[in-house]
Amino acid sequence: CDDRDTSSDAYINSRNNKAATNAFKIGDLIVITGINFKTGAVSSTATIEIADNSDNDILELIPDSGLIIDRQRGFLLGAGENCSAEYIRTQFKNSGIIFDKEVIGTGCRVYIPDGNGGFADSLIIIVLGDLTGDGRVSALDYLNVKRAFIGNFELSDAQLCAGCLSGKNSVTANDYFKIKRHFLGTYDIFLK
């Protein structure tokens, strides 16, 4: 540390690109600006602060978002293949959104922390046709839909939602064929 007043609730030592603080606790939402974590470069205007998320603890989409929240089932619908975390973040009014997986695919949880190590609100992301959770439609996805259709494979609720393109309560032969054709490039399941 340098010779700054370290008795305050929070202090930052930016010498040698190091930071220290004693004001944060587990579960706090921390917003960091002006720092490039790949290169270690720190802007002269860099800031680290605790964000007040208390009035913003319910996930809420921006107007005209391409995504849909299904509160009854706890799903976030409308994410496409190879969707980025940054895109999903831009679709919400909330700040401090966190994902429980690196890959944005079916089964990935998007959430707002509650400050106590839990969730203030969370949703499970659904990507149509993606049953494996890798964010894209693959041969394994359409094979799993086929196996579920003939009764040899049990789907979780999230997988069922991703594989059931017809909107029914179970996958159909038509769902299987559409997902297979999407994988082969002869059909786009994301176009209405």
Buried (B, 14 or more C-beta within 10 A) or exposed (E): EEEEEEEEEEBBBBEEEEBEBEBBEEEBBEEEEEBEEEEEEBEEEBEBBBEEBEEBBEBEBEEEBEBEBBEEBBBBBBBBBBBEBEBBBEBBEBEBBBBEBEBBBBBBBBBBBBBEEEBBBBBBBBBBBBBBBBBBBBEEBBBBBBBBBEEEBEBEEBBBBBBBBEEEEEBBEEBBBBBBBBBEEEEEBEEE
